[in-house]
Each structure stands twice: as C-alpha cells, then as structure tokens.
Amino acid sequence: MFGNFFNKDEEKEERANQWIKCPKCTSLMYFKEVEAQQQVCPKCNHHFRISAQERIDSIVDENSFVEHDASLAPVDPLKFSDKKSYKKRIDEAKAKTGKTSSVMSGSCTIGEEPVEIAVFDFSFMGGSLGSVEGEKIVRGINRAIEKECGFIIVSASGGARMQESTYSLLQMSKTSAALNRLHQKGLPFISILTDPTMGGVSASFAMLGDIIIAEPSALIGFAGQRVIKQTVGVDLPEGFQRSEFLLEHGLIDMIVNREDIHSTLAGLLKLFNKTNNNYVKITPKRRKTDKEKARIEKSESNKEDNAVETALEKNNAQENS
C-alpha cells in the first residue's frame, strides 16, 4: 500500500520536472522540446545556461574531444573561510558537477580543423577563475603553440575566485601573457562569451580574442549595473551590458546563435589555417613607447628640415649660375 503511494508521488514529481518555464518569455515548454533546440527557448530564443560538457558536445566534431589536465584540483593555500570553508565549497562543487574545477580543457577538431579549447562551467562555483583554471588555460595555449593551431575559450564566469585572493587575480596576467605568446606566433585566439561573463574574466582574456563572439542576450561586463550606477551617478542605457549593446558599440565582433556556433567556428578556423590559400596571417604589432614616438617624430622633422635646406641650396645655385 505504502509502496504504491510513494510511486505515485514520484510519478507526479517526474511529470512536473518534465516542464520548463522560460525566464524570459515565461512560456511553459516540454523539456524535450528545449533539448532538441540545444537548450534554447523555441519561442523567444532565450539561451539557457548549459554545462561545460554540453557546450563541448555542441561545438566540437563528434568523438574528437580529448580532455587534458582533468586531475588538476584546487587547494586552499589561505585556509579561507566565510560562511563555509573554501575546502567545503570545493567538495560541494565536486559532488554537484563531478568535476575538479570550473574549466574543462582539451584537444579537438572543429570542421576537421585541429584546435585547443577551454570551456568554463558556471555550475562549479559560479565558473570562477582560480589558480587551477588559469593553469589549465595556459597549458592549453602552450599545446596550441606546439601544434601550431588555434585556441578557443568559452567563458561563463562570475570573475576571479575571492577565496584565493591574489592567487586568482594573478591568473588574469598569467593567461594574458600566455595569449600574447600565442599572438606572437601568429596563431588565432577565438573568445566566446556566454551568459554571464563578468569580473576578472571579462577584464582579461575574454576580451583579448582576435575574434570575439557572444551568444544572444549574454550578460557581459566587469562590475554589476547597480555598482556602476552608484559610481557614475547616472541612469544606464537600456540593455546595458548585454551582447547586443556591446556589438552595437564595437566591443565584440559578432553574435551567433548556439545552433550556428559550430559552423561559424569551422569557417573561421579554415580561414586562419596556414595551408589554406585564403589564410589570414595575424601580424603581431608592438606598441611604441613614448620615447620611441618622440625619436621618430624628431627624425621625421629633421628629414623635412634637411629637404627644405637642400631645396633652397639648389635654388640658390641655379640663381647664381
């Protein structure tokens, strides 16, 4: 008798979980309908947040992904504790996601083009950037340099991990320096921004891409809107910090729907392939220092003065003759 009662409760709960409510248009949909659209609302095109594994499955060629550095796990060098200890938060995130960090990195092909990729998982401590995540990204960049292929980062993060303090902040410069080495080799870095991409992630590698792609309506920025409004003391424009606003103001290159991201990346990687006749070489350019600029300006000025003096001498010589 009691067994039948519990089974009915389980059936009711299972039926309830089969329906999904879109947070944007509030439509109620059968979960298989959303899954068939790669976790995108078929009515308003709202892109639901997905895990790193789901993201990889939607981007890379089938069965081509080989994960690297899966055993790397964060430690607690500061013995940090707020409402919970950092160690406990890590253990909870591991139990929830089955992962040891908020980044999955590895080798794969996209459109049969070899590429290294790092993907953030927001469900692991808000996709925060810690020392392990930074190390995984740098190792991925080093593999890309060795193989002479492109590198892709898919960001979904709240920013640097506060429980690691300066250790996490150092990952911003560490990853940026590694990307500069990639750039010096003339290899492409494609940055994909998803909802959300905030804080130290947006302030470092996420906005350093040779090509910057965003999903529709993704939240992208450094500080929250309330903090910015209180700081500048003015009302912010509508849609501020959304990918459409950033595209309109030239901060990103394109907005691509999730179903089109694979074909878009395949086309870009073919464009940057050195064996392709249409290969686009990325020529590194070093920014000149103020002293160098002054020396160049002085040299050009001297050249102009010398040219004027030479012209006057020629005129005088012609007049005397």
DRENDO-1510 file (C-alpha; in Angstrom, 1 decimal, always signed):
<recs>
REC; n; res; u; v; w
REC; 1; MET; +0.0; +0.0; +0.0 .
REC; 2; PHE; +2.7; +2.5; +1.1 .
REC; 3; GLY; +4.8; +1.4; -1.9 .
REC; 4; ASN; +2.1; +2.4; -4.3 .
REC; 5; PHE; +1.6; +5.8; -2.5 .
REC; 6; PHE; +5.3; +6.7; -2.9 .
REC; 7; ASN; +5.4; +5.6; -6.5 .
REC; 8; LYS; +2.5; +8.0; -7.3 .
REC; 9; ASP; +4.4; +10.8; -5.6 .
REC; 10; GLU; +7.5; +10.1; -7.6 .
REC; 11; GLU; +5.4; +10.0; -10.8 .
REC; 12; LYS; +3.9; +13.4; -10.0 .
REC; 13; GLU; +7.4; +14.9; -9.3 .
REC; 14; GLU; +8.8; +13.4; -12.5 .
REC; 15; ARG; +5.9; +14.8; -14.6 .
REC; 16; ALA; +6.5; +18.3; -13.0 .
REC; 17; ASN; +10.2; +18.1; -13.9 .
REC; 18; GLN; +9.4; +17.4; -17.5 .
REC; 19; TRP; +8.2; +21.0; -18.0 .
REC; 20; ILE; +10.4; +24.0; -18.2 .
REC; 21; LYS; +9.5; +27.7; -17.8 .
REC; 22; CYS; +11.4; +30.2; -19.8 .
REC; 23; PRO; +12.7; +33.0; -17.6 .
REC; 24; LYS; +12.5; +35.5; -20.5 .
REC; 25; CYS; +9.1; +34.9; -22.1 .
REC; 26; THR; +7.6; +32.8; -19.2 .
REC; 27; SER; +6.4; +30.2; -21.7 .
REC; 28; LEU; +5.9; +26.6; -20.3 .
REC; 29; MET; +7.5; +24.0; -22.6 .
REC; 30; TYR; +8.1; +20.3; -22.6 .
REC; 31; PHE; +11.8; +19.6; -21.7 .
REC; 32; LYS; +12.4; +17.5; -24.8 .
REC; 33; GLU; +11.3; +20.5; -27.0 .
REC; 34; VAL; +14.0; +22.7; -25.4 .
REC; 35; GLU; +16.7; +19.9; -25.5 .
REC; 36; ALA; +16.0; +19.5; -29.2 .
REC; 37; GLN; +17.0; +23.2; -29.7 .
REC; 38; GLN; +20.3; +22.8; -27.7 .
REC; 39; GLN; +18.7; +24.3; -24.6 .
REC; 40; VAL; +17.4; +27.3; -26.4 .
REC; 41; CYS; +13.8; +28.5; -26.0 .
REC; 42; PRO; +12.0; +27.8; -29.3 .
REC; 43; LYS; +9.6; +30.8; -28.7 .
REC; 44; CYS; +11.9; +33.7; -27.7 .
REC; 45; ASN; +15.4; +32.4; -28.5 .
REC; 46; HIS; +16.5; +32.6; -24.8 .
REC; 47; HIS; +19.7; +30.7; -24.4 .
REC; 48; PHE; +19.7; +28.6; -21.2 .
REC; 49; ARG; +22.9; +28.1; -19.3 .
REC; 50; ILE; +24.5; +24.7; -20.0 .
REC; 51; SER; +27.3; +22.6; -18.6 .
REC; 52; ALA; +30.8; +22.6; -20.0 .
REC; 53; GLN; +30.3; +19.0; -21.3 .
REC; 54; GLU; +27.1; +20.1; -23.1 .
REC; 55; ARG; +28.9; +23.0; -24.5 .
REC; 56; ILE; +31.7; +20.9; -25.8 .
REC; 57; ASP; +29.3; +18.4; -27.4 .
REC; 58; SER; +27.6; +21.2; -29.3 .
REC; 59; ILE; +30.8; +22.8; -30.5 .
REC; 60; VAL; +33.4; +20.1; -31.4 .
REC; 61; ASP; +33.3; +17.4; -34.0 .
REC; 62; GLU; +31.7; +14.2; -32.8 .
REC; 63; ASN; +34.1; +12.0; -30.6 .
REC; 64; SER; +37.0; +14.3; -31.3 .
REC; 65; PHE; +37.4; +15.9; -27.8 .
REC; 66; VAL; +40.3; +14.6; -25.7 .
REC; 67; GLU; +40.4; +16.1; -22.2 .
REC; 68; HIS; +43.7; +17.2; -20.6 .
REC; 69; ASP; +44.6; +18.1; -17.0 .
REC; 70; ALA; +41.4; +16.6; -15.6 .
REC; 71; SER; +43.2; +15.6; -12.4 .
REC; 72; LEU; +44.3; +19.2; -11.5 .
REC; 73; ALA; +42.4; +20.3; -8.4 .
REC; 74; PRO; +42.4; +23.5; -6.3 .
REC; 75; VAL; +43.9; +23.7; -2.9 .
REC; 76; ASP; +43.3; +26.1; +0.0 .
REC; 77; PRO; +46.6; +28.0; +0.5 .
REC; 78; LEU; +45.0; +30.7; +2.6 .
REC; 79; LYS; +42.8; +28.5; +4.7 .
REC; 80; PHE; +39.9; +30.8; +3.7 .
REC; 81; SER; +36.6; +30.6; +5.4 .
REC; 82; ASP; +33.4; +32.8; +5.3 .
REC; 83; LYS; +30.0; +31.2; +5.9 .
REC; 84; LYS; +31.7; +28.0; +4.8 .
REC; 85; SER; +35.3; +26.9; +4.5 .
REC; 86; TYR; +36.8; +27.1; +1.0 .
REC; 87; LYS; +37.6; +23.4; +1.2 .
REC; 88; LYS; +33.9; +22.6; +1.9 .
REC; 89; ARG; +32.8; +24.7; -1.0 .
REC; 90; ILE; +35.1; +22.8; -3.3 .
REC; 91; ASP; +33.9; +19.5; -2.1 .
REC; 92; GLU; +30.3; +20.6; -2.7 .
REC; 93; ALA; +31.1; +21.8; -6.2 .
REC; 94; LYS; +32.8; +18.5; -7.0 .
REC; 95; ALA; +29.8; +16.5; -5.7 .
REC; 96; LYS; +27.4; +18.7; -7.8 .
REC; 97; THR; +29.3; +18.6; -11.1 .
REC; 98; GLY; +31.6; +15.6; -10.9 .
REC; 99; LYS; +34.5; +17.9; -11.9 .
REC; 100; THR; +37.5; +19.2; -10.0 .
REC; 101; SER; +37.5; +22.7; -11.4 .
REC; 102; SER; +35.3; +25.2; -13.3 .
REC; 103; VAL; +37.3; +24.7; -16.6 .
REC; 104; MET; +37.4; +21.7; -19.0 .
REC; 105; SER; +40.3; +21.9; -21.4 .
REC; 106; GLY; +41.5; +19.6; -24.2 .
REC; 107; SER; +42.2; +19.0; -27.8 .
REC; 108; CYS; +39.6; +18.5; -30.5 .
REC; 109; THR; +38.7; +19.3; -34.1 .
REC; 110; ILE; +36.0; +21.6; -35.4 .
REC; 111; GLY; +35.1; +21.2; -39.0 .
REC; 112; GLU; +38.1; +18.8; -39.2 .
REC; 113; GLU; +40.4; +21.7; -38.1 .
REC; 114; PRO; +42.6; +20.9; -35.1 .
REC; 115; VAL; +42.2; +23.3; -32.2 .
REC; 116; GLU; +42.7; +23.5; -28.4 .
REC; 117; ILE; +39.8; +24.6; -26.3 .
REC; 118; ALA; +39.0; +25.6; -22.7 .
REC; 119; VAL; +35.3; +25.8; -21.5 .
REC; 120; PHE; +34.0; +27.3; -18.3 .
REC; 121; ASP; +31.2; +25.6; -16.3 .
REC; 122; PHE; +29.1; +28.1; -14.4 .
REC; 123; SER; +27.7; +25.4; -12.1 .
REC; 124; PHE; +31.1; +24.9; -10.5 .
REC; 125; MET; +31.4; +27.8; -8.0 .
REC; 126; GLY; +29.9; +30.3; -10.5 .
REC; 127; GLY; +32.6; +29.5; -13.1 .
REC; 128; SER; +35.1; +31.5; -11.0 .
REC; 129; LEU; +38.7; +31.8; -12.1 .
REC; 130; GLY; +41.2; +30.3; -9.7 .
REC; 131; SER; +44.8; +29.1; -9.9 .
REC; 132; VAL; +43.8; +25.7; -11.4 .
REC; 133; GLU; +41.6; +27.3; -14.1 .
REC; 134; GLY; +44.4; +29.7; -15.0 .
REC; 135; GLU; +46.9; +26.8; -15.2 .
REC; 136; LYS; +44.6; +24.8; -17.4 .
REC; 137; ILE; +44.2; +27.7; -19.8 .
REC; 138; VAL; +47.9; +28.4; -20.0 .
REC; 139; ARG; +48.7; +24.7; -20.6 .
REC; 140; GLY; +46.1; +24.7; -23.4 .
REC; 141; ILE; +47.7; +27.7; -25.0 .
REC; 142; ASN; +51.1; +26.0; -24.8 .
REC; 143; ARG; +49.7; +23.0; -26.6 .
REC; 144; ALA; +48.3; +25.2; -29.3 .
REC; 145; ILE; +51.7; +26.8; -29.8 .
REC; 146; GLU; +53.4; +23.4; -30.0 .
REC; 147; LYS; +50.8; +22.1; -32.6 .
REC; 148; GLU; +50.6; +25.5; -34.4 .
REC; 149; CYS; +46.8; +25.6; -34.2 .
REC; 150; GLY; +44.2; +27.9; -32.9 .
REC; 151; PHE; +42.9; +28.3; -29.3 .
REC; 152; ILE; +39.3; +28.8; -28.1 .
REC; 153; ILE; +38.0; +29.9; -24.7 .
REC; 154; VAL; +34.3; +29.7; -23.9 .
REC; 155; SER; +33.7; +31.9; -20.9 .
REC; 156; ALA; +30.8; +31.6; -18.4 .
REC; 157; SER; +32.1; +33.1; -15.2 .
REC; 158; GLY; +31.3; +35.5; -12.4 .
REC; 159; GLY; +35.0; +36.6; -12.3 .
REC; 160; ALA; +38.1; +35.8; -10.1 .
REC; 161; ARG; +37.6; +33.5; -7.2 .
REC; 162; MET; +37.6; +35.5; -4.0 .
REC; 163; GLN; +38.6; +32.5; -1.8 .
REC; 164; GLU; +42.0; +32.5; -3.5 .
REC; 165; SER; +42.5; +36.3; -3.2 .
REC; 166; THR; +45.7; +37.4; -5.0 .
REC; 167; TYR; +46.3; +33.8; -6.3 .
REC; 168; SER; +43.2; +34.2; -8.5 .
REC; 169; LEU; +44.0; +37.8; -9.6 .
REC; 170; LEU; +47.4; +36.7; -10.8 .
REC; 171; GLN; +45.7; +34.4; -13.3 .
REC; 172; MET; +44.5; +37.4; -15.2 .
REC; 173; SER; +48.0; +38.5; -16.1 .
REC; 174; LYS; +49.3; +34.9; -16.4 .
REC; 175; THR; +46.7; +34.0; -19.0 .
REC; 176; SER; +47.0; +37.3; -20.8 .
REC; 177; ALA; +50.8; +36.9; -21.1 .
REC; 178; ALA; +50.4; +33.3; -22.5 .
REC; 179; LEU; +47.9; +34.7; -25.1 .
REC; 180; ASN; +50.5; +37.2; -26.1 .
REC; 181; ARG; +52.9; +34.4; -26.9 .
REC; 182; LEU; +50.2; +32.8; -29.0 .
REC; 183; HIS; +49.7; +36.1; -30.8 .
REC; 184; GLN; +53.4; +36.5; -31.4 .
REC; 185; LYS; +53.3; +33.1; -33.2 .
REC; 186; GLY; +50.6; +34.4; -35.5 .
REC; 187; LEU; +48.0; +31.8; -34.2 .
REC; 188; PRO; +44.4; +32.7; -33.7 .
REC; 189; PHE; +42.6; +33.1; -30.4 .
REC; 190; ILE; +38.8; +33.0; -30.6 .
REC; 191; SER; +36.9; +34.1; -27.5 .
REC; 192; ILE; +33.3; +33.1; -27.0 .
REC; 193; LEU; +31.3; +35.0; -24.4 .
REC; 194; THR; +28.2; +33.4; -22.8 .
REC; 195; ASP; +25.8; +34.3; -20.0 .
REC; 196; PRO; +27.4; +35.5; -17.8 .
REC; 197; THR; +31.0; +36.7; -18.5 .
REC; 198; MET; +31.8; +39.1; -15.7 .
REC; 199; GLY; +34.6; +40.4; -13.4 .
REC; 200; GLY; +38.2; +39.5; -13.8 .
REC; 201; VAL; +37.4; +37.1; -16.7 .
REC; 202; SER; +35.9; +39.9; -18.8 .
REC; 203; ALA; +38.8; +42.2; -17.7 .
REC; 204; SER; +41.5; +39.8; -19.1 .
REC; 205; PHE; +41.4; +37.0; -21.6 .
REC; 206; ALA; +37.7; +37.1; -22.5 .
REC; 207; MET; +38.1; +40.5; -24.3 .
REC; 208; LEU; +41.5; +39.7; -25.9 .
REC; 209; GLY; +40.3; +37.5; -28.7 .
REC; 210; ASP; +41.3; +38.1; -32.3 .
REC; 211; ILE; +37.7; +37.2; -32.9 .
REC; 212; ILE; +35.2; +37.8; -30.1 .
REC; 213; ILE; +31.8; +36.0; -30.4 .
REC; 214; ALA; +28.9; +36.3; -28.0 .
REC; 215; GLU; +25.6; +34.4; -27.5 .
REC; 216; PRO; +22.4; +36.4; -27.8 .
REC; 217; SER; +21.5; +38.5; -24.7 .
REC; 218; ALA; +24.5; +37.3; -22.8 .
REC; 219; LEU; +25.4; +39.4; -19.7 .
REC; 220; ILE; +28.9; +40.7; -20.3 .
REC; 221; GLY; +30.8; +43.3; -18.1 .
REC; 222; PHE; +33.1; +43.9; -15.2 .
REC; 223; ALA; +31.1; +45.3; -12.3 .
REC; 224; GLY; +27.4; +44.9; -11.7 .
REC; 225; GLN; +24.9; +47.5; -13.0 .
REC; 226; ARG; +24.0; +48.7; -9.5 .
REC; 227; VAL; +27.6; +49.3; -8.6 .
REC; 228; ILE; +28.3; +51.2; -11.9 .
REC; 229; LYS; +25.1; +53.4; -11.4 .
REC; 230; GLN; +26.1; +54.3; -7.9 .
REC; 231; THR; +29.6; +55.1; -9.0 .
REC; 232; VAL; +28.8; +57.3; -12.0 .
REC; 233; GLY; +25.5; +58.7; -10.7 .
REC; 234; VAL; +23.6; +58.4; -13.9 .
REC; 235; ASP; +20.9; +56.1; -15.3 .
REC; 236; LEU; +22.4; +53.4; -17.5 .
REC; 237; PRO; +21.0; +52.8; -21.1 .
REC; 238; GLU; +18.5; +50.1; -21.7 .
REC; 239; GLY; +20.2; +46.7; -22.5 .
REC; 240; PHE; +23.5; +47.9; -21.0 .
REC; 241; GLN; +26.0; +45.0; -20.6 .
REC; 242; ARG; +24.1; +42.7; -22.9 .
REC; 243; SER; +25.8; +41.3; -26.0 .
REC; 244; GLU; +23.6; +43.3; -28.4 .
REC; 245; PHE; +24.6; +46.6; -26.8 .
REC; 246; LEU; +28.3; +45.6; -26.9 .
REC; 247; LEU; +28.0; +44.7; -30.6 .
REC; 248; GLU; +26.4; +48.0; -31.4 .
REC; 249; HIS; +29.2; +49.8; -29.7 .
REC; 250; GLY; +32.0; +47.8; -31.3 .
REC; 251; LEU; +33.2; +45.8; -28.3 .
REC; 252; ILE; +32.5; +42.4; -29.8 .
REC; 253; ASP; +32.7; +41.1; -33.4 .
REC; 254; MET; +29.5; +39.1; -33.8 .
REC; 255; ILE; +26.5; +37.4; -32.1 .
REC; 256; VAL; +26.0; +33.8; -33.0 .
REC; 257; ASN; +23.1; +31.5; -32.1 .
REC; 258; ARG; +24.1; +28.3; -30.3 .
REC; 259; GLU; +22.9; +26.1; -33.2 .
REC; 260; ASP; +25.2; +28.1; -35.6 .
REC; 261; ILE; +28.4; +28.2; -33.5 .
REC; 262; HIS; +29.9; +25.0; -34.8 .
REC; 263; SER; +29.7; +26.1; -38.5 .
REC; 264; THR; +30.9; +29.6; -37.6 .
REC; 265; LEU; +34.0; +28.3; -35.8 .
REC; 266; ALA; +34.7; +25.8; -38.5 .
REC; 267; GLY; +34.7; +28.6; -41.1 .
REC; 268; LEU; +36.9; +30.9; -39.0 .
REC; 269; LEU; +39.5; +28.1; -38.3 .
REC; 270; LYS; +39.7; +27.3; -42.0 .
REC; 271; LEU; +40.3; +31.0; -42.7 .
REC; 272; PHE; +43.2; +31.0; -40.3 .
REC; 273; ASN; +44.6; +27.7; -41.4 .
REC; 274; LYS; +48.1; +28.3; -42.8 .
REC; 275; THR; +47.7; +25.6; -45.5 .
REC; 276; ASN; +44.6; +27.4; -46.9 .
REC; 277; ASN; +45.1; +29.6; -49.9 .
REC; 278; ASN; +42.9; +32.2; -48.2 .
REC; 279; TYR; +45.0; +32.1; -45.0 .
REC; 280; VAL; +44.8; +35.3; -43.0 .
REC; 281; LYS; +48.1; +35.9; -41.1 .
REC; 282; ILE; +47.9; +37.7; -37.8 .
REC; 283; THR; +50.8; +40.1; -37.8 .
REC; 284; PRO; +51.9; +41.0; -34.3 .
REC; 285; LYS; +52.5; +44.7; -33.7 .
REC; 286; ARG; +54.3; +46.0; -30.7 .
REC; 287; ARG; +53.1; +49.3; -29.3 .
REC; 288; LYS; +55.7; +52.0; -29.5 .
REC; 289; THR; +56.9; +53.7; -26.3 .
REC; 290; ASP; +56.6; +57.5; -25.8 .
REC; 291; LYS; +60.4; +57.8; -26.2 .
REC; 292; GLU; +60.3; +55.9; -29.5 .
REC; 293; LYS; +57.5; +58.0; -30.8 .
REC; 294; ALA; +59.4; +61.2; -29.9 .
REC; 295; ARG; +62.5; +59.9; -31.6 .
REC; 296; ILE; +60.6; +59.0; -34.8 .
REC; 297; GLU; +58.9; +62.4; -34.8 .
REC; 298; LYS; +62.2; +64.2; -34.3 .
REC; 299; SER; +63.8; +62.1; -37.1 .
REC; 300; GLU; +60.9; +62.9; -39.5 .
REC; 301; SER; +61.2; +66.6; -38.5 .
REC; 302; ASN; +64.9; +66.6; -39.3 .
REC; 303; LYS; +64.3; +65.0; -42.6 .
REC; 304; GLU; +61.8; +67.7; -43.5 .
REC; 305; ASP; +64.3; +70.4; -42.4 .
REC; 306; ASN; +67.1; +68.8; -44.5 .
REC; 307; ALA; +64.8; +68.6; -47.5 .
REC; 308; VAL; +63.9; +72.3; -47.2 .
REC; 309; GLU; +67.6; +73.2; -46.9 .
REC; 310; THR; +68.6; +71.1; -49.9 .
REC; 311; ALA; +65.8; +72.7; -52.0 .
REC; 312; LEU; +67.0; +76.2; -51.0 .
REC; 313; GLU; +70.6; +75.4; -51.9 .
REC; 314; LYS; +69.5; +74.1; -55.3 .
REC; 315; ASN; +67.6; +77.3; -55.9 .
REC; 316; ASN; +70.5; +79.5; -54.9 .
REC; 317; ALA; +72.9; +77.5; -57.1 .
REC; 318; GLN; +70.5; +77.9; -60.1 .
REC; 319; GLU; +70.2; +81.7; -59.5 .
REC; 320; ASN; +74.0; +82.2; -59.2 .
REC; 321; SER; +74.6; +80.3; -62.4 .
</recs>
